[in-house]
Amino acid sequence: MHSSCFAAYTRYNYTCPLCAKSIGDMTVYFQMLDSLLASERLPTEYAGRTQLVLCNDCGKSGFAPFHFVYHSCPHCRSYNTRVT
């Protein structure tokens, strides 16, 4: 990938376009998401629900608390996941 293309891509994306792993150290960003989710309250009909997710960083599957957008990997705590 050209360096200028990479610079433009990483302005809005944090995952590799080929393998989908996080490009850099996302610890601070993921901690911000943890704080955001801790302060959010989902509607009661979604409380206690979980979703099966696949982590793009560690490659493991597991159950994460339900959320409309964000799902933390139960193994490595990455939010670079997809619902399966």
MDAnalysis code that builds the backbone (N, CA, C; Angstrom):
import MDAnalysis as mda
import numpy as np

u = mda.Universe.empty(252, n_residues=84, atom_resindex=np.repeat(np.arange(84), 3), trajectory=True)
u.add_TopologyAttr("name", ["N", "CA", "C"] * 84)
u.add_TopologyAttr("resid", np.arange(1, 85))
u.add_TopologyAttr("resname", ["MET", "HIS", "SER", "SER", "CYS", "PHE", "ALA", "ALA", "TYR", "THR", "ARG", "TYR", "ASN", "TYR", "THR", "CYS", "PRO", "LEU", "CYS", "ALA", "LYS", "SER", "ILE", "GLY", "ASP", "MET", "THR", "VAL", "TYR", "PHE", "GLN", "MET", "LEU", "ASP", "SER", "LEU", "LEU", "ALA", "SER", "GLU", "ARG", "LEU", "PRO", "THR", "GLU", "TYR", "ALA", "GLY", "ARG", "THR", "GLN", "LEU", "VAL", "LEU", "CYS", "ASN", "ASP", "CYS", "GLY", "LYS", "SER", "GLY", "PHE", "ALA", "PRO", "PHE", "HIS", "PHE", "VAL", "TYR", "HIS", "SER", "CYS", "PRO", "HIS", "CYS", "ARG", "SER", "TYR", "ASN", "THR", "ARG", "VAL", "THR"])
u.atoms.positions = np.array([
    [0.849, -1.161, 0.000],
    [0.000, 0.000, 0.000],
    [0.906, 1.240, 0.000],
    [0.574, 2.208, -0.801],
    [1.322, 3.455, -0.846],
    [1.234, 4.168, 0.494],
    [2.302, 4.854, 0.864],
    [2.308, 5.531, 2.168],
    [1.226, 6.597, 2.246],
    [0.957, 7.308, 1.149],
    [-0.105, 8.323, 1.180],
    [-1.482, 7.666, 1.284],
    [-1.672, 6.528, 0.650],
    [-2.933, 5.791, 0.754],
    [-3.118, 5.258, 2.175],
    [-2.032, 4.757, 2.756],
    [-2.083, 4.252, 4.125],
    [-2.425, 5.376, 5.099],
    [-1.805, 6.532, 4.922],
    [-2.080, 7.677, 5.796],
    [-3.545, 8.096, 5.690],
    [-4.084, 8.129, 4.493],
    [-5.493, 8.490, 4.308],
    [-6.407, 7.421, 4.914],
    [-6.067, 6.168, 4.713],
    [-6.882, 5.062, 5.239],
    [-6.923, 5.081, 6.765],
    [-5.780, 5.296, 7.397],
    [-5.723, 5.220, 8.857],
    [-6.305, 6.457, 9.544],
    [-6.710, 7.456, 8.797],
    [-7.407, 8.590, 9.403],
    [-8.789, 8.166, 9.890],
    [-9.386, 7.152, 9.270],
    [-10.752, 6.745, 9.602],
    [-10.884, 5.274, 9.962],
    [-9.834, 4.498, 9.839],
    [-9.874, 3.059, 10.102],
    [-8.696, 2.657, 10.980],
    [-8.916, 1.684, 11.837],
    [-7.826, 1.208, 12.691],
    [-7.505, -0.253, 12.451],
    [-8.064, -0.837, 11.412],
    [-7.810, -2.245, 11.123],
    [-7.129, -2.400, 9.769],
    [-6.349, -3.450, 9.659],
    [-5.677, -3.768, 8.410],
    [-6.722, -4.127, 7.346],
    [-6.616, -3.553, 6.144],
    [-7.596, -3.880, 5.107],
    [-7.467, -5.306, 4.570],
    [-6.357, -5.992, 4.874],
    [-6.164, -7.354, 4.385],
    [-6.558, -8.412, 5.412],
    [-6.055, -8.263, 6.640],
    [-6.291, -9.315, 7.642],
    [-7.284, -8.912, 8.734],
    [-7.682, -7.661, 8.795],
    [-8.668, -7.124, 9.743],
    [-8.158, -7.004, 11.180],
    [-6.873, -7.229, 11.413],
    [-6.325, -7.038, 12.769],
    [-6.103, -5.546, 13.016],
    [-6.102, -5.156, 14.295],
    [-5.826, -3.767, 14.643],
    [-4.430, -3.395, 14.175],
    [-4.285, -2.214, 13.625],
    [-3.007, -1.789, 13.063],
    [-2.016, -1.389, 14.144],
    [-2.476, -0.744, 15.192],
    [-1.572, -0.261, 16.230],
    [-2.063, -0.639, 17.614],
    [-1.468, -0.005, 18.610],
    [-1.863, -0.229, 20.000],
    [-3.159, 0.534, 20.262],
    [-4.225, -0.180, 20.474],
    [-5.548, 0.418, 20.649],
    [-5.971, 0.472, 22.115],
    [-5.059, 0.253, 23.029],
    [-5.381, 0.160, 24.454],
    [-6.148, 1.376, 24.953],
    [-5.677, 2.560, 24.662],
    [-6.333, 3.782, 25.154],
    [-7.730, 3.913, 24.555],
    [-7.857, 3.664, 23.268],
    [-9.173, 3.741, 22.617],
    [-10.137, 2.717, 23.196],
    [-9.667, 1.492, 23.400],
    [-10.543, 0.458, 23.958],
    [-10.921, 0.782, 25.404],
    [-10.028, 1.409, 26.166],
    [-10.359, 1.838, 27.523],
    [-11.421, 2.936, 27.497],
    [-11.359, 3.810, 26.511],
    [-12.395, 4.839, 26.360],
    [-13.743, 4.197, 26.070],
    [-13.756, 3.164, 25.243],
    [-15.002, 2.454, 24.964],
    [-15.521, 1.745, 26.217],
    [-14.612, 1.158, 27.012],
    [-15.019, 0.540, 28.278],
    [-15.725, 1.558, 29.169],
    [-15.165, 2.758, 29.287],
    [-15.758, 3.812, 30.113],
    [-17.112, 4.250, 29.569],
    [-17.186, 4.401, 28.268],
    [-18.445, 4.787, 27.634],
    [-19.534, 3.763, 27.922],
    [-19.214, 2.492, 27.722],
    [-20.213, 1.437, 27.924],
    [-20.598, 1.282, 29.390],
    [-19.658, 1.535, 30.294],
    [-19.963, 1.446, 31.724],
    [-20.972, 2.509, 32.144],
    [-20.965, 3.633, 31.450],
    [-21.886, 4.716, 31.805],
    [-23.225, 4.624, 31.073],
    [-23.322, 3.767, 30.087],
    [-24.549, 3.595, 29.305],
    [-25.479, 2.590, 29.950],
    [-26.757, 2.820, 29.824],
    [-27.759, 1.861, 30.280],
    [-28.622, 1.458, 29.092],
    [-28.623, 0.178, 28.792],
    [-29.442, -0.335, 27.705],
    [-30.884, -0.473, 28.169],
    [-31.832, -0.491, 27.248],
    [-33.222, -0.761, 27.627],
    [-33.331, -2.103, 28.355],
    [-34.281, -2.214, 29.255],
    [-34.407, -3.405, 30.109],
    [-34.563, -4.694, 29.310],
    [-35.181, -4.633, 28.144],
    [-35.367, -5.860, 27.361],
    [-34.050, -6.434, 26.835],
    [-32.975, -5.645, 26.875],
    [-31.666, -6.119, 26.433],
    [-30.719, -6.430, 27.582],
    [-31.113, -6.121, 28.791],
    [-30.255, -6.361, 29.957],
    [-29.980, -7.854, 30.108],
    [-28.750, -8.222, 30.322],
    [-28.377, -9.616, 30.527],
    [-28.201, -10.433, 29.262],
    [-28.497, -9.867, 28.111],
    [-28.313, -10.604, 26.858],
    [-26.842, -10.599, 26.450],
    [-26.454, -11.628, 25.732],
    [-25.099, -11.718, 25.203],
    [-25.153, -12.029, 23.716],
    [-24.025, -11.812, 23.059],
    [-23.905, -12.138, 21.644],
    [-22.593, -12.869, 21.423],
    [-22.626, -13.841, 20.536],
    [-21.411, -14.563, 20.166],
    [-20.622, -13.684, 19.197],
    [-19.371, -13.429, 19.539],
    [-18.515, -12.590, 18.698],
    [-17.237, -13.336, 18.337],
    [-16.672, -12.963, 17.211],
    [-15.370, -13.457, 16.776],
    [-14.420, -12.281, 16.806],
    [-13.298, -12.439, 17.481],
    [-12.318, -11.370, 17.598],
    [-11.378, -11.403, 16.401],
    [-11.243, -10.260, 15.748],
    [-10.321, -10.164, 14.617],
    [-8.870, -10.070, 15.066],
    [-8.629, -9.723, 16.341],
    [-7.254, -9.596, 16.835],
    [-6.689, -10.916, 17.343],
    [-7.417, -11.623, 18.202],
    [-6.874, -12.876, 18.762],
    [-7.426, -14.123, 18.058],
    [-8.479, -13.959, 17.264],
    [-9.028, -15.075, 16.501],
    [-9.939, -16.001, 17.286],
    [-10.240, -15.662, 18.545],
    [-11.085, -16.527, 19.375],
    [-12.530, -16.047, 19.357],
    [-13.437, -16.980, 19.599],
    [-14.858, -16.671, 19.726],
    [-15.249, -16.695, 21.192],
    [-16.284, -15.956, 21.504],
    [-16.780, -15.946, 22.869],
    [-18.027, -15.084, 22.961],
    [-18.646, -15.096, 24.128],
    [-19.864, -14.320, 24.326],
    [-19.530, -12.980, 24.960],
    [-20.089, -11.916, 24.382],
    [-19.911, -10.556, 24.880],
    [-21.272, -10.007, 25.271],
    [-21.312, -9.103, 26.242],
    [-22.589, -8.478, 26.590],
    [-23.196, -7.799, 25.368],
    [-24.513, -7.882, 25.253],
    [-25.195, -7.287, 24.112],
    [-24.973, -5.783, 24.082],
    [-24.729, -5.254, 22.891],
    [-24.717, -3.814, 22.631],
    [-25.060, -3.634, 21.164],
    [-25.582, -2.475, 20.830],
    [-25.983, -2.216, 19.449],
    [-24.788, -2.017, 18.525],
    [-23.648, -1.582, 19.080],
    [-22.485, -1.273, 18.250],
    [-21.218, -1.974, 18.723],
    [-20.920, -1.895, 20.025],
    [-19.623, -2.326, 20.545],
    [-19.697, -3.676, 21.253],
    [-18.712, -4.541, 20.949],
    [-18.629, -5.863, 21.569],
    [-17.178, -6.153, 21.908],
    [-16.887, -6.274, 23.182],
    [-15.523, -6.528, 23.631],
    [-15.232, -8.028, 23.646],
    [-14.080, -8.403, 23.128],
    [-13.665, -9.809, 23.144],
    [-13.473, -10.252, 24.593],
    [-14.066, -11.369, 24.982],
    [-13.896, -11.835, 26.362],
    [-12.495, -12.380, 26.645],
    [-11.691, -12.573, 25.624],
    [-10.352, -13.141, 25.805],
    [-9.268, -12.071, 25.867],
    [-9.265, -11.142, 24.907],
    [-8.192, -10.139, 24.854],
    [-8.684, -8.713, 25.087],
    [-9.985, -8.516, 25.256],
    [-10.624, -7.220, 25.547],
    [-10.629, -6.269, 24.356],
    [-10.279, -6.724, 23.175],
    [-10.323, -5.895, 21.972],
    [-11.776, -5.657, 21.560],
    [-12.029, -4.505, 20.974],
    [-13.350, -4.224, 20.411],
    [-13.345, -4.456, 18.888],
    [-12.269, -4.998, 18.373],
    [-12.175, -5.321, 16.963],
    [-12.812, -6.702, 16.743],
    [-14.129, -6.727, 16.879],
    [-14.874, -7.981, 16.825],
    [-16.005, -7.879, 15.804],
    [-16.568, -9.028, 15.500],
    [-17.773, -9.064, 14.659],
    [-18.725, -10.084, 15.264],
    [-19.999, -9.791, 15.150],
    [-21.032, -10.689, 15.651],
    [-21.137, -11.862, 14.696],
    [-21.180, -13.081, 15.258],
    [-21.286, -14.279, 14.395],
    [-22.629, -14.937, 14.572],
])
